[in-house]
Amino acid sequence: LTMNQTGQKIINRFWEFLMLFIAITLGFFVENYREVLVDRQKEKEIIASFINDLETDIKELDIVIQRRETREVRIDSIIYILNNGLQDDYGKDLYYYARYLPRPAVFWANNTTNEELKYSGNFILIKNQKIIDALLEYNDNFIFIDFIKEREEYLVRRLFDQINVMFDPMVFDEMNVYDIEFIYPSGNPKINSKNQDVINIFLSNLHYVKTVNVGQLGHLKKHQKKAKEILNFIKEEYPNVAAKKNE
């Protein structure tokens, strides 16, 4: 081969190598860009799911808080009636309020997205660390509410023993309507015991149930406030996701 032919061959191979290098590099960047787009889409889907969870929680908390406030009024009414020896005058009210004592309103957080991300490790798809911190804090706050719920269940079980002693089960039976709702009994039924020691034990246990209800109310209100703050923050950070969800 002549010098010119050898040089031309080297040049041709160089261009072949260069074109191959460019093709591989472009392919890498295209694939990487595609993965970035896929991750961004997943991030938007996660954020949309979080928005849905928070909005659902806020609505559910409205209901639970209202029922908890009603529960507080009923407990205070029972305490007032028994403390003032008015059980014979307000038997109908006493039975009605007492029948709801074993049925505290329970909040079940809609934290499906949070749980899925914790177990899948997909929190890394969320690029905004403040969002991650806020959601983890929100979840931790619910864990504490759940702990109080367990405490309340224990106290309600204790209260059952006194309810069974003091109230006529047949009166309770006529008060059943559906699900967890009840109606006032007919007439003015009397409680089974006038023994002050029995009444005092009942009132003592009722005090603890009242205390945990007050605690639940406070934490549920704080939880709802935190949910609203996080929701507004997410919508500010991801306005396009929020807007698309509301379409």
C-alpha angles and dihedrals in degrees: 000000000000122000090253093052092049091049092048091050091052090049091050092050091047091054091046090052091046093050091047090049091049091048092050093045093048090047090052093050092045092050092045091049090049090053090049090052091048091050091048090051091049090049090053091049091051092049091048089051091050090051090053092049092050094046090050091049093050092053092045091049090054089060096042094047092050091050091047091053090050089049090054091054092049093050092048089049092053091049091049094048095048096040090054096043092244097133093113091052097045103033093132092054092043093055092045095051094041093052090063095050095091090050110071115172108254126207117217111191118225093226099145094125093048093050094047092051093048093053097039096044091229093135084100088071089069106082096190107083092192089061091051092049092049093050093047090049090050091052092048090053090055090052088060091050088051090053091054088049090060090050090051093051089056093050093048090053089055090050091054091071092059093042090055090052099043104039134060110242092208090061089051089050094059090051095064116113112153140320108337098337125105139185130224113270120247120260120358106299120200127228117247099241134050092176106127093211091057091047091049093052089050091050091048092054090043089055091060091047089051091050094052090046090054089048092050091049092053095048094043090054091049090047091052091048090051090048091054092047093050092045092053091045092051092048090052092049094043105030094157093054092048092047093049092049091054094051 
